[in-house]
Amino acid sequence: MSKKVKSLIIKELSDRFKDVDGVAVINPRGMNAIKNNQMRRRLREKGVRMSVVRNTLAKRAVGDGKLKGFDQLLDGPSAVIFGEQSLPTIARLLMDEKKNDETLELRGVFFDGELYAGPKGVEQVSKLPTREEAIGQILGALLGPGKKLAAAIKGPGGTLGGVLKTIEEKGKEAGGEAAPAA
């Protein structure tokens, strides 16, 4: 491959990786073309891309960006998986693909400067909450004490209101108008 072609590939990969916070890496060896295309199609439907890359070109494309350090996952034939989805979602998709095809070799996941190597690393990332799930957990933790406080304040007042309403209804049944409560 000429230097000009390599520089074009590096530029293209740099453009793809510039807004990416993390990637997953697999070994595409052992997958026939049909399975590879089917997997790419399923991933693309979920907003995820898979690019088979040359290791040296991928290392150069990343440079000193957010993905610096993911090159430890690049050993032999490599396919980099990235996309719009969060990394835990991508890891879950890869775990599903591994169930469909046992020959799929999961190399690992890299995000936030941390490396999760091997199938165990991908499984560990797949169990992390997605961004939306984490926000929901935080909101639930923040709103929980407020709900308890509101229930504690409202509880005695609601009981008192129920007692007063019962007294008022019994007074109306007795025939007389109940005196307005002070």
C-alpha positions as CSV (number, residue, x, y, z in Angstrom):
1,M,0.0,0.0,0.0
2,S,1.4,3.4,-0.9
3,K,2.0,6.2,1.5
4,K,-0.8,8.3,-0.1
5,V,-3.4,5.5,0.3
6,K,-2.3,4.9,3.9
7,S,-2.6,8.6,4.7
8,L,-6.1,8.7,3.2
9,I,-7.1,5.7,5.3
10,I,-5.6,7.3,8.4
11,K,-7.5,10.5,7.7
12,E,-10.8,8.5,7.2
13,L,-10.3,6.6,10.4
14,S,-9.4,9.8,12.3
15,D,-12.6,11.3,11.2
16,R,-14.6,8.3,12.3
17,F,-13.0,8.1,15.7
18,K,-12.9,11.8,16.6
19,D,-16.3,11.8,18.2
20,V,-16.1,8.3,19.6
21,D,-15.7,7.9,23.4
22,G,-15.0,4.2,23.3
23,V,-14.7,1.1,21.1
24,A,-15.0,-2.6,21.2
25,V,-12.6,-4.9,19.4
26,I,-13.2,-8.3,18.0
27,N,-11.3,-10.8,15.9
28,P,-13.2,-11.4,12.6
29,R,-11.1,-14.4,11.7
30,G,-13.1,-17.6,11.4
31,M,-16.3,-15.9,10.4
32,N,-17.4,-16.6,6.8
33,A,-18.6,-13.7,4.7
34,I,-22.3,-14.4,5.1
35,K,-22.1,-14.4,8.9
36,N,-19.9,-11.3,8.8
37,N,-22.4,-9.4,6.7
38,Q,-25.4,-10.6,8.8
39,M,-23.6,-9.4,11.9
40,R,-22.8,-6.0,10.3
41,R,-26.4,-5.6,9.2
42,R,-27.7,-6.4,12.8
43,L,-25.2,-4.0,14.3
44,R,-26.0,-1.2,11.7
45,E,-29.7,-1.5,12.5
46,K,-28.8,-0.6,16.1
47,G,-26.7,2.4,15.1
48,V,-23.3,0.6,15.5
49,R,-20.6,0.3,12.9
50,M,-17.9,-2.4,12.5
51,S,-14.7,-1.6,10.6
52,V,-11.9,-4.0,9.9
53,V,-8.7,-2.1,10.3
54,R,-5.0,-2.5,10.0
55,N,-3.5,-2.3,13.4
56,T,-0.8,0.2,12.6
57,L,-3.1,2.5,10.7
58,A,-5.7,2.4,13.6
59,K,-2.9,3.3,16.1
60,R,-1.8,6.2,13.9
61,A,-5.4,7.4,13.4
62,V,-6.1,7.5,17.1
63,G,-2.9,9.5,18.0
64,D,-3.4,11.3,21.3
65,G,-7.2,11.4,21.2
66,K,-9.8,10.0,23.5
67,L,-9.0,6.5,22.4
68,K,-5.3,6.6,23.2
69,G,-4.5,3.2,24.8
70,F,-7.0,1.1,23.0
71,D,-4.2,-0.2,20.7
72,Q,-3.5,-2.8,23.4
73,L,-6.5,-4.7,22.0
74,L,-5.1,-4.7,18.5
75,D,-3.3,-8.0,17.9
76,G,-3.7,-9.8,14.6
77,P,-6.8,-9.3,12.5
78,S,-9.0,-6.7,14.2
79,A,-12.4,-5.2,13.7
80,V,-13.3,-2.1,15.7
81,I,-16.9,-1.6,16.7
82,F,-18.2,1.8,17.6
83,G,-21.3,3.9,17.2
84,E,-24.1,6.0,18.5
85,Q,-25.0,3.6,21.3
86,S,-23.3,3.6,24.7
87,L,-20.6,1.1,25.3
88,P,-22.6,-1.1,27.6
89,T,-25.2,-1.4,24.9
90,I,-22.6,-2.3,22.3
91,A,-21.1,-4.9,24.7
92,R,-24.6,-6.4,25.2
93,L,-25.0,-6.6,21.4
94,L,-21.6,-8.4,21.1
95,M,-22.5,-10.8,23.8
96,D,-25.7,-11.6,21.9
97,E,-23.6,-12.1,18.7
98,K,-21.3,-14.4,20.6
99,K,-24.3,-16.6,21.5
100,N,-25.2,-16.8,17.8
101,D,-21.7,-17.6,16.7
102,E,-19.3,-19.3,19.0
103,T,-16.3,-18.7,16.7
104,L,-16.5,-14.9,17.4
105,E,-13.5,-13.9,19.4
106,L,-14.1,-10.9,21.7
107,R,-10.9,-9.0,22.3
108,G,-12.2,-6.4,24.7
109,V,-13.7,-2.9,25.2
110,F,-11.9,0.4,25.8
111,F,-13.6,3.6,27.1
112,D,-13.0,6.4,29.6
113,G,-9.3,5.5,29.5
114,E,-9.9,2.0,30.9
115,L,-9.3,-1.3,29.1
116,Y,-11.6,-4.3,29.7
117,A,-9.7,-7.1,28.0
118,G,-11.1,-10.4,26.7
119,P,-14.5,-11.9,26.8
120,K,-14.7,-11.4,30.6
121,G,-14.1,-7.6,30.1
122,V,-16.8,-7.4,27.5
123,E,-19.2,-9.3,29.8
124,Q,-18.3,-6.9,32.7
125,V,-19.0,-3.9,30.5
126,S,-22.3,-5.4,29.3
127,K,-23.5,-5.4,32.9
128,L,-22.8,-1.7,33.5
129,P,-25.8,0.6,33.3
130,T,-26.2,2.6,30.1
131,R,-26.3,6.4,30.4
132,E,-30.1,6.5,30.5
133,E,-30.2,3.8,33.1
134,A,-27.6,5.6,35.3
135,I,-29.6,8.8,35.1
136,G,-32.7,7.0,36.1
137,Q,-30.9,5.4,39.1
138,I,-29.6,8.8,40.2
139,L,-33.0,10.4,39.9
140,G,-34.6,7.6,41.8
141,A,-32.0,8.0,44.6
142,L,-32.5,11.8,44.7
143,L,-36.3,11.6,44.7
144,G,-36.7,8.7,47.1
145,P,-36.1,10.7,50.3
146,G,-38.3,13.6,49.1
147,K,-41.2,11.2,48.5
148,K,-40.7,9.8,52.0
149,L,-40.7,13.3,53.5
150,A,-43.8,14.3,51.6
151,A,-45.6,11.1,52.7
152,A,-44.6,11.8,56.3
153,I,-45.9,15.3,56.2
154,K,-49.0,14.4,54.3
155,G,-49.9,11.4,56.3
156,P,-51.1,13.0,59.6
157,G,-52.9,15.8,57.7
158,G,-54.7,13.3,55.5
159,T,-55.8,11.4,58.6
160,L,-57.1,14.5,60.3
161,G,-58.9,15.5,57.1
162,G,-60.6,12.1,57.0
163,V,-61.8,12.4,60.6
164,L,-63.2,15.9,60.0
165,K,-65.0,14.8,56.8
166,T,-66.5,11.9,58.7
167,I,-67.7,14.2,61.5
168,E,-69.2,16.6,58.9
169,E,-71.1,13.7,57.2
170,K,-72.5,12.4,60.4
171,G,-73.6,15.9,61.4
172,K,-75.5,16.2,58.0
173,E,-77.1,12.8,58.6
174,A,-78.3,13.9,62.0
175,G,-80.4,16.6,60.3
176,G,-78.5,19.7,61.4
177,E,-76.0,21.6,59.4
178,A,-72.6,21.0,60.7
179,A,-70.9,24.0,62.1
180,P,-68.0,25.1,59.9
181,A,-64.8,23.8,61.2
182,A,-62.4,26.4,62.6
